[in-house]
Amino acid sequence: MEFRIRNLKGEFGPIFWLHLLAIILVWTSPLWLPWPIILLFILLYYLQIWLLGGCILTQAQFKHISHDYSFYYHYLRKLNLHPNEHRLHIFLDYIAPWIILGLAYLYQS
């Protein structure tokens, strides 16, 4: 099995780096951000999804997106991994935020 990264030329513009920074901050937030603030950000994220139909960074980075398309899906595919787009969307939007909140609460209690 040959492992190769698909063409990434032109992929790493300012929106990519802002998106990556936001993802790193989100996944590390239980270590440095109080859990009530994380809860507030989760609620704001859901408000963004409801009002704008998805993540504004994803919409800015990928002009041709479907509702389920995400930063994770795009770059996992570039690494020749083929996640189920809809299942990944469900995990990222409806499961991961609560896992992060739960970890924050446990870590900070």
C-alpha positions in Angstrom: 0.0 0.0 0.0 1.5 3.3 -1.1 1.0 6.2 1.2 1.2 9.6 -0.5 -0.2 13.0 0.3 -2.3 14.4 -2.5 -1.4 17.7 -4.0 -1.3 20.4 -1.3 0.1 23.2 -3.4 -1.7 26.4 -2.5 -3.5 24.8 0.5 -1.8 26.8 3.2 -3.1 30.3 3.0 -4.0 32.5 5.9 -7.4 31.0 6.4 -5.9 27.5 6.7 -3.5 28.7 9.5 -6.4 30.6 11.3 -8.5 27.4 11.0 -5.7 25.2 12.3 -5.1 27.6 15.2 -8.8 27.6 16.1 -8.8 23.8 16.0 -5.7 23.5 18.2 -7.2 26.0 20.7 -10.5 24.1 20.8 -8.9 20.7 21.4 -6.5 22.1 24.1 -9.2 24.3 25.7 -9.9 21.9 28.6 -6.3 22.5 29.8 -6.5 26.3 29.9 -10.1 27.6 29.6 -12.6 27.4 32.4 -15.4 25.0 31.5 -18.2 27.5 31.7 -16.5 29.6 29.0 -16.1 26.4 26.9 -19.9 25.9 27.3 -20.5 29.4 26.2 -18.3 28.8 23.1 -20.2 25.6 22.3 -23.5 27.5 22.4 -22.0 30.2 20.2 -20.8 27.6 17.8 -24.3 26.1 17.6 -25.7 29.6 17.0 -23.2 30.1 14.2 -24.3 26.8 12.6 -28.0 27.7 12.9 -27.6 31.3 11.6 -24.9 30.7 8.9 -25.4 27.1 8.0 -22.0 26.0 9.2 -18.6 27.1 10.3 -17.6 30.5 8.9 -13.9 29.4 8.6 -14.9 26.3 6.6 -17.1 28.3 4.4 -14.3 30.8 3.8 -11.7 28.2 3.1 -13.8 25.8 0.9 -16.1 27.6 -1.4 -17.7 24.4 -2.8 -18.7 22.8 0.4 -21.7 20.6 1.3 -23.3 20.9 4.7 -21.2 18.0 6.0 -17.9 19.1 4.5 -15.2 20.1 7.1 -11.6 21.0 7.5 -11.0 17.5 9.0 -12.7 15.7 6.1 -10.8 17.7 3.5 -7.3 17.0 5.0 -8.1 13.4 5.9 -8.9 12.8 2.3 -5.7 14.6 1.3 -3.9 12.0 3.4 -5.7 9.2 1.5 -8.0 8.4 4.4 -11.7 8.2 3.5 -13.9 8.9 6.4 -17.7 8.9 6.1 -18.4 12.6 5.5 -21.8 12.6 7.3 -20.6 10.5 10.3 -17.5 12.8 10.7 -19.9 15.8 10.6 -22.1 14.3 13.3 -19.1 13.5 15.5 -17.5 17.0 15.1 -20.7 19.0 15.6 -22.6 17.0 18.1 -20.3 14.7 20.0 -16.8 16.3 20.2 -18.0 19.6 21.8 -19.5 17.7 24.7 -16.5 15.4 25.0 -14.3 18.5 25.2 -16.7 20.1 27.8 -16.7 16.9 29.8 -13.0 16.6 29.8 -12.7 20.2 30.9 -15.1 19.7 33.7 -13.3 16.5 34.9 -9.8 18.1 34.6 -10.9 21.3 36.4 -12.9 19.7 39.2 
